[in-house]
Amino acid sequence: MSRNFYILGATLGFFALLSAGMSFVPANFQPGLPANASMWRTIALFLLLAGLVSAFVGVMTNLFEQVDRRNEAARLAAREKRRDRDR
């Protein structure tokens, strides 16, 4: 599950870099596109923030999945220990 958030974060980061690059392209190379550099920079900022949030959610998801796996392994080990003790 966390891999999906990492991929989403990387994609949003790539589009943020692309949007930031568009702010340096002259207006005559952008027919039909907005030529306002501040708008491209604002879009890049929002995309970057969304990518960072997505990566953070991926990290937290990965950590919680790891805690669940370790808790399950500890529970099974304790159960096996109790079973061996009772025999």
N, C-alpha and C positions, 0 to 999 in steps of 0.2 A: 504493500500500500504506500509506503513512504517513497518508493521509487517513482511513483506517479507524480508526487509533489516535487521531487527533485527535477524531473523532466519538465514539468510545468514551470518551475522557477528558472531553469536554464533557457527555456523558450522565451519567457517574458524578459529575461535579461538580454537575450539576443535582440529582441525587438526594441528594447530600450536603447541598446547601442546603435541600432539602425536608425531610430528616431533622432538620437543625438547627432548622428552623422548627417541626417537630412537638414539639420539646422545650419550646417556649414555649406550646403549646396546653394549656388546662386538661384535666384527666382526664375531666370529664363530657362533653366534646365528642368523645371518642374511644371510643365504645362498641365493645367487642370488640378494641380495640388495646391494646398495652402502654402504661401511663401513666407508666412510669418515665422521667423526663427524662434521667437519666444514661445509660440504655441508648440512647436516641435520639441523644445526643451522641456516644456511642461508635461507633454505626453511621455517623454523619456523618463522624467522623474516619477510619474505615476506608475509606469510600467516597471521601473526598477524597484519601487517600493512594493508593488504587488509580487514581483519575483522574489524579493527578500522575505516577504511574509510567507509565500509558498514554500520556500526552502526551510524556513523556521518551523512551519507546520510539519514538513517532512522529517526534520530532525526530532521534533517532539514525538511524532508518531513512531519513529524508529526506537526511541528510548522507551516508550511505554510498551511496545511490542516485546522488547528485550526483557523488561521487568516481568511481563506476563509469562514469558518462556521460562525465566529463572524461577519464578514463583511456582510454576507447574512442576518443574524438575525437582525443586526442594520438597514440594508436597508429595510427589511420588517416592522420593528417597525416604522421607519420614514414614510413609505408609509401609514401604518395604522393610524398613528397620523395625517397625512395630510388629509386622507380620513375622519376621525372623525371631524376635524376642518372645513372641507368644508360643512359638513351637517348642 
